[in-house]
Amino acid sequence: MNIPADAMRIHVCWGNGEMPRTSDVELKDIIDLILKAKPDGVMIMASNGRHEHEWRVFQDVELPDGKYLIPGVLDSTTNIVEHPEVVAERLVRYADVVGRENVMAGTDCGFGTVAGMQVVVASVAWAKLRSMAEGARLASERLW
């Protein structure tokens, strides 16, 4: 199939369960390979405690023309609802290093990726998504 790059996203994650994550590969070690992939959209884990610091990778790695980041601003493995200000801060942090036009809000992973395994209850998942929308609005006001 010949799907255009601008119609594709690549999702980079190390699983959607609540786990120590001490064996996760660091983004800095694979970012060059990820950015060579065809999709323009690059979805990365960016809100859990093991990966939130990895925005710094983009201080040293230039995002290729046409590519944009979709950092996870919601942790999909916890029932804690992120405050909209936290979401906004995460988005602004990425925008400051890769450009405001190259960032789109996303989640670390899905909220229902394994049949029969519900880590985040539905009402909390919806509350998280509302918080993401509000945080994205706040970030947009600050950036544009």
KEZA-860104 format. One record per atom (N, C-alpha, C): residue number from 0; chain; x, y, z; atom name; residue in one letter. Coordinates in Angstrom, 1 decimal. Each point is the difference from the previous one (the first is absolute). Layout:
BEGIN
REC  sekol  dovo       X       Y       Z  pado  firo
REC    NUM     A       X       Y       Z    CA     A
...
***
This chain:
BEGIN
REC  sekol  dovo       X       Y       Z  pado  firo
REC      0     A     0.8    -1.2     0.0     N     M
REC      0     A    -0.8     1.2     0.0    CA     M
REC      0     A     0.9     1.2     0.0     C     M
REC      1     A    -0.5     1.1    -0.6     N     N
REC      1     A     0.7     1.2    -0.1    CA     N
REC      1     A    -0.7     1.1     0.7     C     N
REC      2     A     0.1    -0.1     1.3     N     I
REC      2     A    -0.7     1.0     0.9    CA     I
REC      2     A     1.0     1.2     0.1     C     I
REC      3     A    -0.5     1.2    -0.2     N     P
REC      3     A     0.8     1.2     0.1    CA     P
REC      3     A     0.5     0.2     1.4     C     P
REC      4     A     1.2     0.5     0.2     N     A
REC      4     A     0.6     0.2     1.3    CA     A
REC      4     A    -0.8     0.9     0.9     C     A
REC      5     A    -0.7     1.0    -0.6     N     D
REC      5     A    -0.8     0.9     0.8    CA     D
REC      5     A    -1.3    -0.6     0.5     C     D
REC      6     A    -0.3    -1.2    -0.5     N     A
REC      6     A    -1.2    -0.7     0.5    CA     A
REC      6     A     0.4    -1.1     1.0     C     A
REC      7     A     1.3     0.0     0.4     N     M
REC      7     A     0.4    -1.1     0.8    CA     M
REC      7     A     0.6     0.6     1.3     C     M
REC      8     A    -0.1    -0.8     1.1     N     R
REC      8     A     0.6     0.2     1.3    CA     R
REC      8     A     0.7    -1.2     0.4     C     R
REC      9     A     1.1     0.2     0.7     N     I
REC      9     A     0.7    -1.2     0.6    CA     I
REC      9     A    -0.1     0.2     1.6     C     I
REC     10     A    -0.4    -1.1     0.6     N     H
REC     10     A    -0.2     0.1     1.5    CA     H
REC     10     A     1.2    -0.8     0.6     C     H
REC     11     A     0.7     0.7     0.8     N     V
REC     11     A     1.2    -0.6     0.7    CA     V
REC     11     A    -0.3    -0.1     1.5     C     V
REC     12     A    -0.1    -1.3     0.4     N     C
REC     12     A    -0.2    -0.2     1.5    CA     C
REC     12     A     0.5    -1.3     0.4     C     C
REC     13     A     0.1    -0.2     1.3     N     W
REC     13     A     0.6    -1.2     0.5    CA     W
REC     13     A    -1.1    -0.8     0.8     C     W
REC     14     A    -1.2     0.1    -0.4     N     G
REC     14     A    -1.1    -0.8     0.7    CA     G
REC     14     A    -0.9     0.9     0.8     C     G
REC     15     A    -1.2    -0.4     0.2     N     N
REC     15     A    -1.0     0.8     0.6    CA     N
REC     15     A    -0.3    -0.4     1.5     C     N
REC     16     A     0.8    -0.8     0.6     N     G
REC     16     A    -0.3    -0.4     1.3    CA     G
REC     16     A     0.7     0.8     1.1     C     G
REC     17     A    -0.5    -0.1     1.2     N     E
REC     17     A     0.7     0.6     1.1    CA     E
REC     17     A     1.2    -0.9     0.4     C     E
REC     18     A     1.2     0.5    -0.2     N     M
REC     18     A     1.2    -0.8     0.2    CA     M
REC     18     A     1.2     0.9     0.4     C     M
REC     19     A     1.1    -0.6     0.4     N     P
REC     19     A     1.1     0.9     0.4    CA     P
REC     19     A     0.6     0.8    -1.1     C     P
REC     20     A     0.0    -0.6    -1.3     N     R
REC     20     A     0.5     0.6    -1.2    CA     R
REC     20     A     1.5     0.2     0.1     C     R
REC     21     A     0.7    -0.7     0.8     N     T
REC     21     A     1.5     0.1     0.1    CA     T
REC     21     A     0.7    -0.7    -1.2     C     T
REC     22     A    -0.7    -0.7    -0.8     N     S
REC     22     A     0.5    -0.7    -1.2    CA     S
REC     22     A    -0.3     0.8    -1.3     C     S
REC     23     A    -0.8     1.1     0.1     N     D
REC     23     A    -0.4     0.7    -1.2    CA     D
REC     23     A     1.3     0.6    -0.6     C     D
REC     24     A     0.0    -0.1    -1.3     N     V
REC     24     A     1.1     0.7    -0.8    CA     V
REC     24     A    -0.2     1.5     0.1     C     V
REC     25     A     1.1     0.7     0.2     N     E
REC     25     A    -0.1     1.4     0.1    CA     E
REC     25     A    -0.1     0.6    -1.4     C     E
REC     26     A    -0.9     1.0    -0.1     N     L
REC     26     A    -0.3     0.7    -1.3    CA     L
REC     26     A     1.3     0.5    -0.7     C     L
REC     27     A     1.0     0.5     0.8     N     K
REC     27     A     1.2     0.5    -0.7    CA     K
REC     27     A     0.7    -1.1    -0.7     C     K
REC     28     A    -0.2    -1.3     0.4     N     D
REC     28     A     0.7    -1.1    -0.7    CA     D
REC     28     A    -0.6    -0.4    -1.3     C     D
REC     29     A    -1.3     0.4    -0.2     N     I
REC     29     A    -0.7    -0.5    -1.2    CA     I
REC     29     A    -0.6     1.1    -0.8     C     I
REC     30     A     0.2     1.3     0.4     N     I
REC     30     A    -0.7     1.1    -0.7    CA     I
REC     30     A     0.4     0.1    -1.5     C     I
REC     31     A     1.3    -0.3    -0.3     N     D
REC     31     A     0.4     0.1    -1.4    CA     D
REC     31     A    -0.8    -1.0    -0.9     C     D
REC     32     A    -0.1    -1.2     0.5     N     L
REC     32     A    -0.7    -1.0    -0.7    CA     L
REC     32     A    -1.5     0.4    -0.1     C     L
REC     33     A    -0.6     0.5     1.0     N     I
REC     33     A    -1.4     0.3     0.0    CA     I
REC     33     A    -0.3     1.1    -1.1     C     I
REC     34     A     0.9     1.0     0.0     N     L
REC     34     A    -0.2     1.1    -0.9    CA     L
REC     34     A     0.3    -0.3    -1.5     C     L
REC     35     A     0.6    -1.2    -0.2     N     K
REC     35     A     0.2    -0.5    -1.4    CA     K
REC     35     A    -1.3    -0.7    -0.5     C     K
REC     36     A    -0.9    -0.3     0.9     N     A
REC     36     A    -1.2    -0.7    -0.4    CA     A
REC     36     A    -0.9     0.9    -0.9     C     A
REC     37     A    -0.8    -0.5    -0.8     N     K
REC     37     A    -0.8     0.7    -1.0    CA     K
REC     37     A    -1.0     1.0     0.6     C     K
REC     38     A    -0.7    -0.4     1.1     N     P
REC     38     A    -1.1     0.9     0.5    CA     P
REC     38     A     0.5     1.3     0.4     C     P
REC     39     A    -0.8     1.0    -0.3     N     D
REC     39     A     0.3     1.4     0.4    CA     D
REC     39     A    -0.3     0.2     1.5     C     D
REC     40     A    -1.0    -0.6     0.5     N     G
REC     40     A    -0.4     0.1     1.4    CA     G
REC     40     A     0.8    -1.0     0.9     C     G
REC     41     A     0.6     0.5     1.1     N     V
REC     41     A     0.8    -0.9     0.8    CA     V
REC     41     A    -0.6     0.1     1.5     C     V
REC     42     A    -0.7    -1.1     0.4     N     M
REC     42     A    -0.6     0.0     1.3    CA     M
REC     42     A     1.0    -0.7     1.0     C     M
REC     43     A     0.3     0.7     1.1     N     I
REC     43     A     0.9    -0.5     0.9    CA     I
REC     43     A    -0.5     0.1     1.5     C     I
REC     44     A     0.4    -0.9     0.8     N     M
REC     44     A    -0.4     0.0     1.4    CA     M
REC     44     A     0.8     1.2     0.6     C     M
REC     45     A    -0.8     0.8     0.7     N     A
REC     45     A     0.7     1.3     0.5    CA     A
REC     45     A    -0.6     0.4     1.4     C     A
REC     46     A    -0.9    -0.8     0.6     N     S
REC     46     A    -0.5     0.5     1.2    CA     S
REC     46     A     0.2    -0.9     1.2     C     S
REC     47     A     0.4    -1.2    -0.2     N     N
REC     47     A     0.2    -0.9     1.1    CA     N
REC     47     A     1.4     0.3     0.6     C     N
REC     48     A     0.2    -0.4     1.3     N     G
REC     48     A     1.2     0.4     0.7    CA     G
REC     48     A     1.3    -0.5    -0.6     C     G
REC     49     A    -0.1    -0.9    -0.9     N     R
REC     49     A     1.3    -0.6    -0.6    CA     R
REC     49     A     0.3     0.8    -1.3     C     R
REC     50     A    -0.9     0.6    -0.6     N     H
REC     50     A     0.3     0.7    -1.3    CA     H
REC     50     A    -0.3     1.5     0.0     C     H
REC     51     A    -0.5     0.6     1.0     N     E
REC     51     A    -0.4     1.4    -0.1    CA     E
REC     51     A     1.3     0.9    -0.3     C     E
REC     52     A     1.1    -0.4     0.5     N     H
REC     52     A     1.2     0.8    -0.2    CA     H
REC     52     A     0.5     0.0    -1.5     C     H
REC     53     A    -0.5    -0.9    -0.8     N     E
REC     53     A     0.6    -0.2    -1.3    CA     E
REC     53     A    -0.3     1.1    -1.0     C     E
REC     54     A    -0.7     1.0     0.4     N     W
REC     54     A    -0.2     1.2    -0.9    CA     W
REC     54     A     1.4     0.6    -0.3     C     W
REC     55     A     0.9    -0.2     0.9     N     R
REC     55     A     1.3     0.6    -0.2    CA     R
REC     55     A     0.8    -0.6    -1.2     C     R
REC     56     A    -0.4    -1.2    -0.4     N     V
REC     56     A     0.6    -0.6    -1.2    CA     V
REC     56     A    -0.1     1.0    -1.2     C     V
REC     57     A    -1.1     0.7     0.0     N     F
REC     57     A    -0.2     0.9    -1.2    CA     F
REC     57     A     0.8     1.3     0.1     C     F
REC     58     A     0.7     0.2     1.1     N     Q
REC     58     A     0.9     1.1     0.1    CA     Q
REC     58     A     1.3    -0.3    -0.9     C     Q
REC     59     A     0.2    -1.3    -0.2     N     D
REC     59     A     1.2    -0.4    -0.8    CA     D
REC     59     A    -0.3    -0.6    -1.3     C     D
REC     60     A    -1.3    -0.4    -0.2     N     V
REC     60     A    -0.4    -0.7    -1.2    CA     V
REC     60     A    -1.0     0.9    -0.7     C     V
REC     61     A     0.3     0.3    -1.3     N     E
REC     61     A    -0.9     0.9    -0.7    CA     E
REC     61     A    -1.1    -0.9    -0.7     C     E
REC     62     A    -1.2     0.5     0.2     N     L
REC     62     A    -1.1    -0.6    -0.7    CA     L
REC     62     A     0.0     0.2    -1.5     C     L
REC     63     A     0.0    -1.0    -0.8     N     P
REC     63     A     0.1     0.2    -1.5    CA     P
REC     63     A    -1.3     0.8    -0.4     C     P
REC     64     A     0.2     0.7    -1.1     N     D
REC     64     A    -1.1     0.8    -0.6    CA     D
REC     64     A    -1.2    -1.0    -0.3     C     D
REC     65     A    -1.1     0.5     0.3     N     G
REC     65     A    -1.2    -0.8    -0.2    CA     G
REC     65     A    -0.4    -0.9     1.1     C     G
REC     66     A     0.9    -0.3     0.9     N     K
REC     66     A    -0.3    -0.9     1.1    CA     K
REC     66     A    -0.6     0.9     1.2     C     K
REC     67     A    -0.8    -0.6     0.8     N     Y
REC     67     A    -0.5     0.6     1.2    CA     Y
REC     67     A    -0.2    -1.0     1.1     C     Y
REC     68     A     0.1     0.5     1.2     N     L
REC     68     A    -0.1    -0.8     1.2    CA     L
REC     68     A    -1.4    -0.1     0.6     C     L
REC     69     A    -0.3    -1.1     0.5     N     I
REC     69     A    -1.3    -0.2     0.7    CA     I
REC     69     A     0.5    -0.6     1.4     C     I
REC     70     A     0.4     0.9     0.9     N     P
REC     70     A     0.5    -0.5     1.3    CA     P
REC     70     A    -1.2    -0.4     0.8     C     P
REC     71     A     0.1    -1.1     0.8     N     G
REC     71     A    -1.0    -0.4     0.9    CA     G
REC     71     A    -0.1     1.0     1.2     C     G
REC     72     A    -1.1     0.7     0.1     N     V
REC     72     A    -0.1     0.9     1.1    CA     V
REC     72     A    -0.9    -0.5     1.1     C     V
REC     73     A    -0.5    -1.3    -0.3     N     L
REC     73     A    -0.8    -0.7     1.0    CA     L
REC     73     A     0.6    -1.3     0.2     C     L
REC     74     A     0.1    -0.5     1.3     N     D
REC     74     A     0.5    -1.3     0.3    CA     D
REC     74     A    -1.2    -0.9    -0.1     C     D
REC     75     A     0.1    -1.0    -0.8     N     S
REC     75     A    -1.1    -0.9    -0.3    CA     S
REC     75     A     0.0    -1.2     1.0     C     S
REC     76     A     0.9     0.0     1.0     N     T
REC     76     A     0.1    -1.1     0.9    CA     T
REC     76     A    -0.4     0.4     1.5     C     T
REC     77     A    -0.6     1.1     0.1     N     T
REC     77     A    -0.3     0.5     1.4    CA     T
REC     77     A    -1.4     0.6     0.0     C     T
REC     78     A    -0.7    -0.1     1.1     N     N
REC     78     A    -1.3     0.6     0.1    CA     N
REC     78     A     0.0     1.5     0.5     C     N
REC     79     A     1.2     0.5     0.0     N     I
REC     79     A     0.2     1.4     0.4    CA     I
REC     79     A    -0.3     0.9    -1.2     C     I
REC     80     A    -0.9     1.0     0.2     N     V
REC     80     A    -0.3     0.9    -1.1    CA     V
REC     80     A     1.0     1.1     0.0     C     V
REC     81     A     0.7     0.2    -1.1     N     E
REC     81     A     1.0     1.1    -0.1    CA     E
REC     81     A    -0.8     1.3     0.0     C     E
REC     82     A     0.6     1.0     0.7     N     H
REC     82     A    -0.5     1.3     0.0    CA     H
REC     82     A     0.2     0.7    -1.3     C     H
REC     83     A    -0.9     0.8    -0.5     N     P
REC     83     A     0.2     0.6    -1.3    CA     P
REC     83     A     1.3     0.8    -0.1     C     P
REC     84     A     0.4     0.6     1.1     N     E
REC     84     A     1.3     0.8     0.0    CA     E
REC     84     A     1.2    -0.9    -0.2     C     E
REC     85     A    -0.1    -1.3     0.5     N     V
REC     85     A     1.1    -0.9    -0.2    CA     V
REC     85     A     0.0    -0.4    -1.5     C     V
REC     86     A    -1.1    -0.2    -0.6     N     V
REC     86     A    -0.1    -0.3    -1.4    CA     V
REC     86     A     0.6     1.1    -0.8     C     V
REC     87     A    -0.4     1.3     0.3     N     A
REC     87     A     0.5     1.1    -0.7    CA     A
REC     87     A     1.5     0.2     0.1     C     A
REC     88     A     0.5    -0.2     1.3     N     E
REC     88     A     1.5     0.0     0.2    CA     E
REC     88     A     0.7    -1.0    -0.9     C     E
REC     89     A    -0.5    -1.2    -0.1     N     R
REC     89     A     0.6    -1.0    -0.8    CA     R
REC     89     A     0.0     0.4    -1.4     C     R
REC     90     A    -1.1     0.5    -0.5     N     L
REC     90     A     0.0     0.4    -1.4    CA     L
REC     90     A     0.9     1.2    -0.3     C     L
REC     91     A     0.0     1.0     0.8     N     V
REC     91     A     0.9     1.1    -0.2    CA     V
REC     91     A     1.4    -0.4     0.1     C     V
REC     92     A     0.4    -0.9     0.9     N     R
REC     92     A     1.4    -0.5     0.1    CA     R
REC     92     A     0.4    -0.5    -1.4     C     R
REC     93     A    -0.8    -0.9    -0.6     N     Y
REC     93     A     0.4    -0.5    -1.3    CA     Y
REC     93     A     0.0     1.1    -1.1     C     Y
REC     94     A    -1.0     0.8     0.0     N     A
REC     94     A    -0.1     1.1    -1.0    CA     A
REC     94     A     1.2     0.9     0.1     C     A
REC     95     A     0.5     0.2     1.2     N     D
REC     95     A     1.2     0.9     0.1    CA     D
REC     95     A     1.2    -0.6    -0.6     C     D
REC     96     A     0.1    -1.3    -0.2     N     V
REC     96     A     1.2    -0.6    -0.6    CA     V
REC     96     A    -0.2    -0.4    -1.4     C     V
REC     97     A    -1.2    -0.3    -0.4     N     V
REC     97     A    -0.2    -0.5    -1.4    CA     V
REC     97     A    -0.9     1.0    -0.9     C     V
REC     98     A    -0.5     1.0     0.7     N     G
REC     98     A    -0.9     1.0    -0.7    CA     G
REC     98     A    -1.4    -0.4     0.2     C     G
REC     99     A    -0.8     1.1     0.3     N     R
REC     99     A    -1.4    -0.2     0.3    CA     R
REC     99     A    -0.8    -0.6    -1.1     C     R
REC    100     A     0.4     0.1    -1.2     N     E
REC    100     A    -0.8    -0.6    -1.1    CA     E
REC    100     A     0.3    -1.5    -0.2     C     E
REC    101     A     1.0    -0.5     0.8     N     N
REC    101     A     0.4    -1.4    -0.1    CA     N
REC    101     A    -0.4    -0.8     1.2     C     N
REC    102     A    -1.0     0.4     0.7     N     V
REC    102     A    -0.4    -0.8     1.2    CA     V
REC    102     A    -1.6    -0.1     0.0     C     V
REC    103     A    -0.4    -1.2     0.3     N     M
REC    103     A    -1.4    -0.4     0.2    CA     M
REC    103     A    -0.2    -0.8     1.3     C     M
REC    104     A    -1.0     0.3     0.8     N     A
REC    104     A    -0.2    -0.8     1.2    CA     A
REC    104     A    -0.4    -1.4    -0.3     C     A
REC    105     A     0.5    -0.9     0.8     N     G
REC    105     A    -0.4    -1.4    -0.1    CA     G
REC    105     A     0.1    -0.7     1.4     C     G
REC    106     A    -0.3    -1.2     0.0     N     T
REC    106     A     0.1    -0.8     1.3    CA     T
REC    106     A     1.2    -0.9    -0.1     C     T
REC    107     A     0.5    -0.5     1.1     N     D
REC    107     A     1.2    -0.9     0.0    CA     D
REC    107     A    -0.4    -1.3    -0.8     C     D
REC    108     A    -1.2    -0.4     0.2     N     C
REC    108     A    -0.5    -1.2    -0.8    CA     C
REC    108     A    -1.5     0.0     0.1     C     C
REC    109     A    -0.7    -1.0    -0.4     N     G
REC    109     A    -1.4    -0.1     0.0    CA     G
REC    109     A    -0.5    -0.3     1.4     C     G
REC    110     A    -1.3     0.3     0.2     N     F
REC    110     A    -0.7    -0.4     1.2    CA     F
REC    110     A    -0.6    -1.3     0.0     C     F
REC    111     A    -0.1    -0.7    -1.1     N     G
REC    111     A    -0.6    -1.3    -0.1    CA     G
REC    111     A     0.7    -0.8    -1.0     C     G
REC    112     A     1.3    -0.3     0.2     N     T
REC    112     A     0.8    -0.6    -1.1    CA     T
REC    112     A     0.0    -1.6     0.1     C     T
REC    113     A    -0.4    -0.5     1.2     N     V
REC    113     A    -0.1    -1.4     0.1    CA     V
REC    113     A    -1.4    -0.4     0.5     C     V
REC    114     A    -0.6    -0.9    -0.8     N     A
REC    114     A    -1.4    -0.4     0.3    CA     A
REC    114     A     0.0    -0.6     1.4     C     A
REC    115     A    -1.0     0.4     0.8     N     G
REC    115     A    -0.2    -0.5     1.3    CA     G
REC    115     A     0.9     0.6     1.1     C     G
REC    116     A     1.0     0.8    -0.4     N     M
REC    116     A     0.9     0.6     1.0    CA     M
REC    116     A    -0.3     1.6     0.0     C     M
REC    117     A    -0.6     0.4     1.0     N     Q
REC    117     A    -0.3     1.4     0.1    CA     Q
REC    117     A     0.8     0.6     1.2     C     Q
REC    118     A     1.1     0.7    -0.3     N     V
REC    118     A     0.8     0.6     1.0    CA     V
REC    118     A    -0.6     1.3     0.5     C     V
REC    119     A    -0.5     0.8    -1.0     N     V
REC    119     A    -0.7     1.3     0.4    CA     V
REC    119     A    -1.5    -0.2    -0.3     C     V
REC    120     A    -0.7     0.3     1.1     N     V
REC    120     A    -1.5    -0.1    -0.2    CA     V
REC    120     A    -0.5     1.0    -1.0     C     V
REC    121     A    -1.1    -0.3    -0.6     N     A
REC    121     A    -0.5     0.8    -1.1    CA     A
REC    121     A    -0.3     1.5     0.4     C     A
REC    122     A    -0.6     0.2     1.1     N     S
REC    122     A    -0.3     1.4     0.4    CA     S
REC    122     A     1.3     0.8     0.2     C     S
REC    123     A     1.0    -0.7     0.5     N     V
REC    123     A     1.3     0.7     0.2    CA     V
REC    123     A     0.7     0.3    -1.3     C     V
REC    124     A    -0.1    -1.0    -1.0     N     A
REC    124     A     0.6     0.2    -1.3    CA     A
REC    124     A    -0.7     1.3    -0.7     C     A
REC    125     A    -1.3     0.1     0.1     N     W
REC    125     A    -0.7     1.1    -0.5    CA     W
REC    125     A     0.4     1.3     0.7     C     W
REC    126     A     0.2     0.0     1.3     N     A
REC    126     A     0.4     1.2     0.7    CA     A
REC    126     A     1.5     0.4    -0.4     C     A
REC    127     A     0.8    -1.0    -0.2     N     K
REC    127     A     1.4     0.2    -0.5    CA     K
REC    127     A    -0.1     0.7    -1.4     C     K
REC    128     A    -0.8    -0.5    -0.9     N     L
REC    128     A    -0.1     0.6    -1.3    CA     L
REC    128     A    -0.6     1.4     0.0     C     L
REC    129     A    -0.9     0.3     1.0     N     R
REC    129     A    -0.5     1.4     0.1    CA     R
REC    129     A     1.1     0.9     0.5     C     R
REC    130     A     0.8    -0.5     0.9     N     S
REC    130     A     1.2     0.7     0.5    CA     S
REC    130     A     1.0     0.3    -1.1     C     S
REC    131     A     0.2    -1.0    -0.9     N     M
REC    131     A     0.9     0.2    -1.1    CA     M
REC    131     A    -0.5     1.1    -0.9     C     M
REC    132     A    -1.3     0.0    -0.3     N     A
REC    132     A    -0.6     1.0    -0.9    CA     A
REC    132     A     0.2     1.4     0.7     C     A
REC    133     A    -0.3     0.1     1.3     N     E
REC    133     A     0.2     1.3     0.6    CA     E
REC    133     A     1.5     0.4     0.1     C     E
REC    134     A     0.9    -0.9     0.3     N     G
REC    134     A     1.4     0.3     0.0    CA     G
REC    134     A     0.5     0.4    -1.4     C     G
REC    135     A    -0.5    -0.7    -1.0     N     A
REC    135     A     0.4     0.4    -1.4    CA     A
REC    135     A    -0.4     1.4    -0.3     C     A
REC    136     A    -1.2     0.4     0.5     N     R
REC    136     A    -0.6     1.3    -0.3    CA     R
REC    136     A     0.9     1.0     0.8     C     R
REC    137     A     0.4    -0.3     1.2     N     L
REC    137     A     0.9     0.9     0.8    CA     L
REC    137     A     1.3     0.2    -0.7     C     L
REC    138     A     0.6    -1.1    -0.5     N     A
REC    138     A     1.3     0.0    -0.7    CA     A
REC    138     A    -0.1     0.8    -1.2     C     A
REC    139     A    -1.1    -0.1    -0.8     N     S
REC    139     A    -0.2     0.7    -1.2    CA     S
REC    139     A     0.0     1.5     0.3     C     S
REC    140     A    -0.8     0.4     1.0     N     E
REC    140     A     0.0     1.4     0.4    CA     E
REC    140     A     1.4     0.6     0.3     C     E
REC    141     A     0.8    -0.8     0.6     N     R
REC    141     A     1.3     0.5     0.4    CA     R
REC    141     A     1.0     0.0    -1.2     C     R
REC    142     A    -0.2    -0.9    -0.9     N     L
REC    142     A     0.9    -0.2    -1.1    CA     L
REC    142     A    -0.3     0.8    -1.2     C     L
REC    143     A    -1.3     0.3    -0.2     N     W
REC    143     A    -0.4     0.7    -1.2    CA     W
REC    143     A    -0.5     1.4     0.3     C     W
***
